[in-house]
Amino acid sequence: MHYNDIIGTIGVGLILLAFFLSTARWMDSNGKSYYVLNVTGAALACYASLLINYWPFVILEGTWTLVSIYGLMKTMKIKLS
């Protein structure tokens, strides 16, 4: 397994963990932990996609990271303007 595979697997694993915990109602899908897992996972998956120059997933995971950061900021009541 190559470096990019390890990083991508960890990233996707974190995203799926957040989704599973939320679906099982063991984690609030509007809570900080949910967004932290999504930000971290999406950023790692984006980085792994960048390493292999797979632009569709760079865009997907980059967008996922930004949207998750926005959700985390809202959860933490950080002013966005």
N, C-alpha and C positions, 0 to 999 in steps of 0.2 A: 504494500500500500504506500503510495506516494504522499508527500507533505500536503498537497492540495486536496487529496482524498480524505485525509485525516481531518483537516480543517473544515471541509465541506460536510463531512459526516457529523462532526460535533455540532456545527451550526444547524443543520437540518434536524438533528436529534433534539436540540433545545427548542426549536419551533414546534416540533411534534409533541414534545413533553408538555409545553404550555397548552397546546390544543387539547391534548388528552386530559390533563388536570382540570381544565376549564369544562370540558364536556362531561367529565365525571363529577363535576361540581365540588371538586376538592380545592379549586382555586377560583377566585373571583376574576372574571374576564375583564373587569375594569380596575383591577388592583395593580399596585406597583410591581409585584413579583411577576405577574403575567407580562407586563410591558418590558420589564428588564430581560426576561427570557427571550422575548421576541426581538428586542433590539440587539442583544448579544448574538442570538442565533442567526438573524438575518444579516447582520454585519459580517459574521464569519462565513456564511454561505456566499455573500456578495464577494468577499475577498477571494474565496476559493474559485468562484466563477471567473473573476478577473485574472487569476493565475493561469487559467486554461483558455483565456480569451473567448469565453462564451457569453457574448454580449446580451442575448435575450435574458439570461438569468442575472447578469450584472444589473440590468435595468430593473428586473422584477425584485430582486433582493435589496437593491439600493432604495427602491421606492418603499418596500416593506420596512426597512430600517427607519426611513424618514417618517413614515406614518406612525410607527411604533414610538419614536421619539416624541412626536406630537402628542400621542395618547399619554405617554409617561408625564410629559410636562403638564397636561391638563389634570392628570391625577394628582400631581404634586402642587397644583394651583400656581404654576409659574406663569406670569403674564407674558403673553405672546406678542404684544404690540409695543 
